[in-house]
């Protein structure tokens, strides 16, 4: 599993360059799933990606 450190710049496959702003855990169908929160650099978009799907 990758490590996402707040302040690091990453590339989202659909939205391009983004800055890691943190992590959060959400309950989905009773299962806790950890997400990495991104702030897309080209606009005011915020994106959350399940960490186990990030590469």
KEMIMAR-492208 format. One line per 3 residues: number of its first residue (from 1); their letters; for each residue x, y negated, z negated of N, C-alpha, C. Coordinates in steps of 0.1 Angstrom, whole numbers. Last residue first. Layout:
N
NUM> a> X/Y/Z/X/Y/Z/X/Y/Z ~ ...
***
This chain:
55
55> xxx> -29/-40/68/-17/-34/73/-8/-44/78 ~ -58/-33/49/-48/-42/54/-36/-35/58 ~ -75/-15/37/-76/-16/51/-66/-26/57
52> xxx> -71/-18/10/-68/-5/16/-70/-5/31 ~ -80/-44/5/-66/-41/5/-63/-28/11 ~ -105/-59/25/-102/-48/15/-87/-45/16
49> xxx> -103/-94/27/-100/-82/34/-98/-71/23 ~ -120/-125/31/-116/-114/22/-114/-101/29 ~ -113/-158/41/-116/-144/45/-112/-135/34
46> xxx> -123/-190/49/-118/-182/38/-123/-167/42 ~ -117/-218/71/-123/-205/68/-115/-197/57 ~ -111/-243/81/-114/-242/67/-121/-228/64
43> xxx> -84/-235/104/-97/-241/101/-99/-239/86 ~ -58/-224/106/-63/-232/117/-77/-239/115 ~ -53/-208/84/-46/-221/85/-52/-230/96
40> xxx> -75/-192/61/-70/-193/75/-65/-207/78 ~ -68/-177/32/-73/-190/37/-66/-192/51 ~ -79/-146/17/-70/-154/26/-77/-167/30
37> xxx> -77/-122/-8/-84/-134/-3/-74/-143/5 ~ -80/-88/-8/-71/-99/-8/-78/-110/-2 ~ -99/-66/-30/-98/-74/-18/-86/-84/-20
34> xxx> -108/-35/-43/-99/-46/-44/-97/-53/-30 ~ -138/-21/-54/-129/-22/-43/-121/-35/-44 ~ -156/2/-73/-147/-10/-74/-137/-10/-62
31> xxx> -188/13/-65/-173/16/-64/-166/3/-64 ~ -215/7/-62/-210/13/-74/-195/16/-75 ~ -216/-5/-37/-223/8/-39/-217/15/-51
28> xxx> -190/-23/-47/-197/-20/-35/-203/-6/-36 ~ -177/-49/-66/-184/-36/-67/-192/-34/-54 ~ -145/-63/-61/-159/-63/-60/-165/-49/-61
25> xxx> -118/-82/-72/-124/-68/-72/-139/-70/-71 ~ -93/-102/-56/-105/-100/-64/-110/-86/-62 ~ -65/-123/-53/-71/-110/-52/-84/-111/-60
22> xxx> -52/-151/-33/-54/-143/-45/-60/-130/-42 ~ -44/-163/-10/-48/-172/-21/-51/-164/-34 ~ -22/-162/17/-28/-154/6/-31/-163/-5
19> xxx> -30/-179/47/-22/-179/34/-30/-171/24 ~ -27/-170/81/-35/-173/69/-26/-172/57 ~ -29/-169/117/-21/-172/105/-30/-176/93
16> xxx> -58/-151/130/-45/-157/131/-38/-159/117 ~ -82/-138/131/-82/-152/128/-69/-159/128 ~ -79/-111/137/-89/-118/144/-88/-134/142
13> xxx> -58/-102/121/-59/-97/135/-69/-105/143 ~ -39/-125/102/-51/-118/103/-54/-114/118 ~ -7/-127/89/-15/-129/102/-27/-119/102
10> xxx> 4/-147/61/2/-134/68/-6/-137/81 ~ 24/-163/37/16/-164/50/16/-151/57 ~ 19/-165/2/26/-159/14/17/-161/26
7> xxx> 4/-175/-18/13/-184/-12/20/-179/0 ~ 3/-144/-37/-3/-157/-34/7/-167/-29 ~ 13/-115/-21/16/-124/-31/10/-138/-27
4> xxx> 5/-82/-16/1/-96/-11/3/-106/-23 ~ 19/-52/-7/18/-62/-18/15/-76/-12 ~ 5/-22/8/12/-35/8/10/-44/-4
1> x> 8/12/0/0/0/0/9/-12/0
***
